[in-house]
Amino acid sequence: MAKQLVGPVERHIDKAILGITGVIVIYVVAAYLITPAHQIEIGGQWVAPEVINEQVAKHANSVRDVIRTKRPPEADDTDDPFEPLPGFVAAFELTNVPPERALPMGVAIHPDVPLVGPVKVIAGTAKLVEVVTLPQPVVEVGRSTWRFIETDGADIPVNWVTVSAVFDREEQMRRQREAYERGLDAVVIGDVQTQRRTQRRDGSWSDDDWRLVYGYSSMEPIDRPTISLVQKDEQITVPGGELAMLEKYMTSLRTPKVQLDLIRPLPPETMNGSSWKFPIITNHRDVVVMDDEYLFPEGEPNSDPQDRYEGIIEPEATIVADKTLTRAPTAREDAAKSVAEAELLIQRSRRELAKDLAIEAYNILKRVTQSSNASPSDKDKARRLLEDAEQAERDIDREISKRRKRIRRGPSPRGGDDGLGQRVIASTQQLWVIDGRPEAVVGGETYQYRMRVLIHNRYAGQPSKLRNANDATVLLIPGEWSEATAPVTIEASNQYYITHAAPDRGTVSVGIFQWFEGVWVEDGPKLAIGDSVARRARHKVPMPDGSEGVDNPEIDFVVDATIVDIDFARAHRERKKVAGGGLKFERTDATTSVVLVDSGGQLVERFLSVDKNARRAANVKKRVWKAPKKKRITRAPKPKPGFSDFGP
């Protein structure tokens, strides 16, 4: 058998492995047996686990002491804010700690140390006042074309909803008198907020769907300052720069014109469509009287207040005479009506503290007592009411005088509310928000709204007055959200109805109503199975710039619906409501049925007999815009030969 040869590597490999293993064993012994484990180097020293926390706390206290005792020099206003302050590094150099060994830390450039976490210092005794919750709001809905300021004069069709509620300001003042120091009962409203939620497809509502409404306002927004707390000489305070910004904000917010724009903003200019109107909770004059307080804050209440809504909103509906009357009222009936009218005026004068209404009632009653047409009973009632009218004048004078002594002046243009004034403050204020931004309110959807009011914190920036110093950082105190409004459905911007059937051609005629630039227009295409409810056609509409004349643009009549089936002999029993809330079925009849599908896959069946008699179709058809008839020009007859204006 041949002898095998073994090389030098094979002969010495075992010795190499033994040497490497020995080195590893020596390292493990040195690292884990000779040197203690789990040590950390702090300040040039190795410390064991039991003293690590002590050393870290020691160096943290050193950092705190340096911040409290060493401050950078004050910088001039002209200094470059991006240049380092002289001596800044030296002022914050840690003692006995080499820079490369210093713990990571944040250094405050401001001399005061910001407070981190909740403030535990009890500074004062006052607490934030509770804000009055608004009652359930009411809404007014419309579709118009508005000229927005920010669109450079462009006319934009919008769906709008005005949400309104009455704020009990007298109750809010009472709460502030109880919660605050004397003289801080004047209510300064910081904002009126509204939320909207959309009804889900299954008809349900969810609190997760509430979204804040950015209502329309022509007022320039006021920048709200931020308020922070700092520790200065063992006192909790607010930086001087923030206090200056807070005072500037409050001066602007207290301005009566700003307050009026916040609580009752006016809409943009209406070009076409329905006129804007606010919900009538009391009456139009009540709101005008409320406005007078802000329009003329320094003077007496005006007997004939300025109406800033004139020409903007539709006038209040007048009382229409009973249509069952077939004759004009007699003079005696007119006298009786005058007495009733005067009695209502006296009641309003007391409620609104308006002497002019009491005087007007007195004059009406005086004419009745002197009239030969009034009945004896009406004359006796008029004489009694004359005394009531005179008494109402005296009561109003007495109440105004009493309120001058008791109620403080409202927000004044000078930014203060410290003196007693002549202006009587109304106990309530109607608030509203206009949800009328372009494309914010979608036609065909059903919404609910809720409101709340935010009141200025009279102790903002004054932590020393409050039991919880953190409350001084609250600028506006919000109230609770009101109850949701009743559901309001926005009319869809396009509607369609089946108007005619042609079985021999397999088509149906569809009346499409489209809202276009502030007016309704109508078109009637003939459609078959597979056709979309759509058409492009020219129609006459008003000129887009509001000038006289008629435009003739191409309009897209587009409805999210496609015909999938037509049955020209569909058996159908129409349902009708009866008194008491029940339903009754008419006799079975054959009519045309059209099945349509939308982009979401929802099927709907429309019946010709129902659509032809639909009240909604008749209502929208009445509103279709019609071009004005051209005026006929009449020409003067030609003069006969041989004659002129001066004779033959």
Disulfide bonds with the S-S distance in Angstrom:
none
